[in-house]
Each structure stands twice: as C-alpha cells, then as structure tokens.
Amino acid sequence: MSGLDRRVAIVGGGPSGLSAAIELRRLGVDRVTVYEREQAAGGIPRHTNHLGFGVRDLHRMMAGPRYARTLVEHARDAGVELRLGAPVFSIDDLRADAVILATGARERPRSARLVPGDRPVGIFTTGSVQQLAMAGHRIGNRAVIVGAEHVSFSAVLTLAHARCRSVAMVTPLPRHQSYGVIKLATATLRHVPVLTGVDVAEIVGRRHVERVVLSDGRAIECDTVVFTGDWIPDNELARRSGLTMDPVIKGPCVDRTFRTSRDGVFAIGNLAHRVASADRCALDGRAVAAEVVRSIA
C-alpha cells in the first residue's frame, strides 16, 4: 500500500499496542507513535520468564522476555516511533488523526480487595513478584497464592524460580479458571493444593507475614502472600477522556471494530474485554489497524 500521510498515536506499549503499530506501518501509515509510561516497552511479558507466549501471533513458543523483545525489535524495524517514559494524561494532547488506547489491565492488590488483618512485609501481587524474581531478589520461603487464574499458575513458576515454595492456592470460586494442562504443568507437578470455595479472611504477622486464616477457619503457615488476577482495566485515561464505559468490564465500550464512543478513538486488548493472553491481545492490535486505516484514509 502506498504511504498514507496520517498520524496515529497509540497509548500503551504492550503486545496489543506494539502489534497495532507494526501492522499500521505495514499498511502504509507514515507516522505511528507509541507512548509507553514505563522506561521499556513490551508490557507484562517482560517480567514473565516462562514459556507460553507468541503462539497465536508469531507462531512460535517463547518465554515472556524474549517475546517482548521480539515485538519491540519488530516495531523499531518497521519504523515505529517509541516514546518511553511518556505517560499520556489527555487524548487531546496527542494531535493525531486516530488514537488507539492499549493501556491493558492490572491486578487488584490486597488494599483493593479489602482483606483484613495485619500489614506486615511479605504481601505482593504477581507483577511485583515477577519483577523481584527477574532482578534476582529473595522473596520468601512459603507462599500462599490468592486466586486460581492463568496468572496464578504462572506465579507458581515465578516463585519456584525465586526458590520460594507455593504451599497453597486459594479461590472462593468452585474451581480454578485456567486450563487443565496449565494446572497440571504447574500446581499439580509441584504438589501445590488448589483450595476452592474458600478465601483469605485474615493475614497475620507483626513484622513479617506469619500465616493466613481462611474463611473456613483453617490457618496456613507462610511468610509470603501473592494476590493474583482479579483484573481491572487500566481505565483512567479512557474515563478522563469522557468515553462511555462498560459497567461490567470497567473499560470503554467498543463495537466489533474496536471503535469507542468518541470519533477517531479505538480501544483494544485487555482494556476493552475480559483479560486474555498476550498473544490474543496482539491479534487485537493487528485487527484494529485495518479499521483505523479505513477510518483515516
């Protein structure tokens, strides 16, 4: 396709945002800029050092950091402008012909889940555990994982890499929310019991975590608690921009072409639907590019 003298701004440098940028350049858009508030692009996979990435979009099985690096390299090779350490506070400041919001989602920490008890050292989210493990820091010896989603089973591998044993996974739901093969390859293989129908009722520990008390009265001795999943879209910019919000997803309402309620503004990835894997979000990025080109050509 011949060059299209338009500018598209993408907010978020994770798999969906980078994939959208790469595809837009392939389709001939002259100026594509990705704004990433962190100092490195690639999103959550940068800190997820185990296999399972790239199958749907790149047709290769990769570990998270390699997958993130590959997408960044492809974006640079395609001529995408990457602005790192560049948070966006207003869509109107971007001065673009179209804007794609790809800000993703984040896990709810302990404070957002209103779990009572003490406030000792040793309480994390999966993301913080992944960053500590990648940096080679010690986390703990015995961990209780709160949640039983895909990312919860990923936490089992991350903790094992950091030489921390997962002693239990707890969820108030009647069963785990991942694939059986993932549970088999992580929790089952490492003898981590998945306790369903129970939740953490209290965290106990004066200076450091000592144990958790479950809603059925059982207590589990541990020095680490990892809150996983229970995702919420990173929706501040969407709300601030006056987009119509989905009361269930908590992200902006989009149609089947990823268009939001505001003309020229699109939303993709885990901002716009229930949390999916990184490569699934990357496919959103590829799909939205064609819609954006149609809207600005």
C-alpha positions, 0 to 999 in steps of 0.5 A, a space after each residue: 500500500 502506498 504511504 498514507 500521510 496520517 498520524 496515529 498515536 497509540 497509548 500503551 506499549 504492550 503486545 496489543 499496542 506494539 502489534 497495532 503499530 507494526 501492522 499500521 506501518 505495514 499498511 502504509 501509515 507514515 507516522 505511528 507513535 507509541 507512548 509507553 509510561 514505563 522506561 521499556 516497552 513490551 508490557 507484562 511479558 517482560 517480567 514473565 520468564 516462562 514459556 507460553 507466549 507468541 503462539 497465536 501471533 508469531 507462531 512460535 513458543 517463547 518465554 515472556 522476555 524474549 517475546 517482548 523483545 521480539 515485538 519491540 525489535 519488530 516495531 523499531 524495524 518497521 519504523 515505529 516511533 517509541 516514546 518511553 517514559 511518556 505517560 499520556 494524561 489527555 487524548 487531546 494532547 496527542 494531535 493525531 488523526 486516530 488514537 488507539 488506547 492499549 493501556 491493558 489491565 492490572 491486578 487488584 492488590 490486597 488494599 483493593 480487595 479489602 482483606 483484613 488483618 495485619 500489614 506486615 512485609 511479605 504481601 505482593 501481587 504477581 507483577 511485583 513478584 515477577 519483577 523481584 524474581 527477574 532482578 534476582 531478589 529473595 522473596 520468601 520461603 512459603 507462599 500462599 497464592 490468592 486466586 486460581 487464574 492463568 496468572 496464578 499458575 504462572 506465579 507458581 513458576 515465578 516463585 519456584 524460580 525465586 526458590 520460594 515454595 507455593 504451599 497453597 492456592 486459594 479461590 472462593 470460586 468452585 474451581 480454578 479458571 485456567 486450563 487443565 494442562 496449565 494446572 497440571 504443568 504447574 500446581 499439580 507437578 509441584 504438589 501445590 493444593 488448589 483450595 476452592 470455595 474458600 478465601 483469605 479472611 485474615 493475614 497475620 504477622 507483626 513484622 513479617 507475614 506469619 500465616 493466613 486464616 481462611 474463611 473456613 477457619 483453617 490457618 496456613 503457615 507462610 511468610 509470603 502472600 501473592 494476590 493474583 488476577 482479579 483484573 481491572 482495566 487500566 481505565 483512567 485515561 479512557 474515563 478522563 477522556 469522557 468515553 462511555 464505559 462498560 459497567 461490567 468490564 470497567 473499560 470503554 465500550 467498543 463495537 466489533 471494530 474496536 471503535 469507542 464512543 468518541 470519533 477517531 478513538 479505538 480501544 483494544 486488548 485487555 482494556 476493552 474485554 475480559 483479560 486474555 493472553 498476550 498473544 490474543 491481545 496482539 491479534 487485537 492490535 493487528 485487527 484494529 489497524 485495518 479499521 483505523 486505516 479505513 477510518 483515516 484514509 
